[in-house]
Every structure is written in C-alpha cells, then in structure tokens.
C-alpha cells in the first residue's frame, strides 16, 4: 500500500509503461527474427525496412537506448549481407 496519492499514481503509470515497453520489445524481437529467418535476400531486405522502423521508433521514445538501436540495425544488415 502506498503512503500518498502521488506514490499511488506512480505505481499506476509505471505499470502502464511496463506493459507498453514489453509490447514494444516483443514486437522488435519478432521483427528481428523475421529478418534473420528470411529465405531470400530480397525477402530479408523487405522485412528489414519494417524492423528498422520499429527499432528507430523505440529509440526515439527511449524504450531502448539509441546505441542499442544502432547495434541491432547493424547486426541485421550484417546478417543480410552474409546471406549472399
């Protein structure tokens, strides 16, 4: 039990943010798996655009660190280049 109204509100908002962040992280992970699991290089490039968009949006909202976003994008591009 919280000691003040302000603390109670923090508990509520933290839970809302936690759920939203979990959803975003899950969506990013799924998009990355789609890129890595693509059969052809063309399919992977198409999926890469969606994945990069999701990662950039998450970094912009600070759901993930901007450096982490750059690292994820770099690794996806590297994986696609290796598909040759």
Backbone torsions as a table, in degrees:
resi	resn	phi	psi	omega
1	UNK	NA	137.1	-178.5
2	UNK	-83.5	160.6	-177.1
3	UNK	-95.3	-14.0	-177.7
4	UNK	-147.0	164.7	176.7
5	UNK	-62.5	-39.8	-178.9
6	UNK	-61.9	-42.7	179.5
7	UNK	-66.1	-37.1	178.9
8	UNK	-65.0	-40.5	178.7
9	UNK	-65.7	-39.5	178.0
10	UNK	-60.2	-40.6	179.0
11	UNK	-61.5	-44.5	179.8
12	UNK	-64.5	-47.8	-176.7
13	UNK	-68.5	-36.0	177.9
14	UNK	-62.8	-39.3	178.8
15	UNK	-66.1	-41.5	178.3
16	UNK	-62.1	-43.9	179.6
17	UNK	-66.4	-39.5	180.0
18	UNK	-60.6	-44.1	179.7
19	UNK	-65.1	-43.4	179.9
20	UNK	-64.1	-43.9	-179.9
21	UNK	-64.8	-39.8	178.5
22	UNK	-61.7	-42.4	179.1
23	UNK	-61.3	-44.3	-179.6
24	UNK	-64.6	-45.5	179.4
25	UNK	-60.5	-41.8	-179.7
26	UNK	-64.1	-42.4	-180.0
27	UNK	-63.8	-40.3	178.6
28	UNK	-64.8	-46.3	-179.7
29	UNK	-59.9	-41.9	179.2
30	UNK	-63.9	-41.3	-179.9
31	UNK	-64.7	-39.4	179.5
32	UNK	-65.9	-41.7	178.0
33	UNK	-62.7	-36.7	178.3
34	UNK	-64.5	-42.8	179.5
35	UNK	-63.9	-47.9	-177.1
36	UNK	-67.9	-30.0	-176.9
37	UNK	-91.9	2.6	-178.3
38	UNK	-63.2	141.4	-176.8
39	UNK	-73.0	-42.7	-176.9
40	UNK	-117.4	163.8	179.4
41	UNK	-65.7	-35.6	179.6
42	UNK	-65.0	-43.3	178.1
43	UNK	-63.5	-41.1	-179.3
44	UNK	-63.2	-41.0	179.0
45	UNK	-64.1	-37.3	179.1
46	UNK	-66.5	-43.0	179.1
47	UNK	-70.2	-29.2	-179.8
48	UNK	-61.4	-39.3	-179.0
49	UNK	-59.6	-43.5	179.9
50	UNK	-67.7	-43.1	-178.5
51	UNK	-64.0	-43.1	179.7
52	UNK	-63.7	-39.2	178.2
53	UNK	-61.1	-46.0	179.5
54	UNK	-63.0	-43.0	-178.8
55	UNK	-64.8	-43.4	179.8
56	UNK	-63.8	-40.4	178.6
57	UNK	-64.0	-40.9	179.3
58	UNK	-65.5	-38.8	178.9
59	UNK	-68.5	-37.7	-180.0
60	UNK	-63.5	-37.3	179.1
61	UNK	-87.1	0.8	179.6
62	UNK	65.1	25.1	172.8
63	UNK	-69.7	-37.3	170.6
64	UNK	-124.2	157.4	-178.9
65	UNK	-69.9	141.3	179.5
66	UNK	-55.7	-36.5	177.7
67	UNK	-67.3	-35.3	177.4
68	UNK	-66.1	-38.2	178.3
69	UNK	-63.4	-44.3	179.5
70	UNK	-62.5	-40.5	179.8
71	UNK	-64.5	-43.3	178.9
72	UNK	-62.1	-45.4	-179.7
73	UNK	-63.5	-41.2	179.9
74	UNK	-63.3	-44.0	-178.8
75	UNK	-67.6	-35.7	177.2
76	UNK	-65.5	-44.3	-179.7
77	UNK	-63.1	-39.7	179.6
78	UNK	-64.5	-39.7	179.2
79	UNK	-65.6	-38.4	178.8
80	UNK	-68.6	-40.9	179.6
81	UNK	-62.3	-31.3	-178.9
82	UNK	-75.6	-14.5	-178.0
83	UNK	-71.9	-9.9	-178.0
84	UNK	-50.2	NA	NA
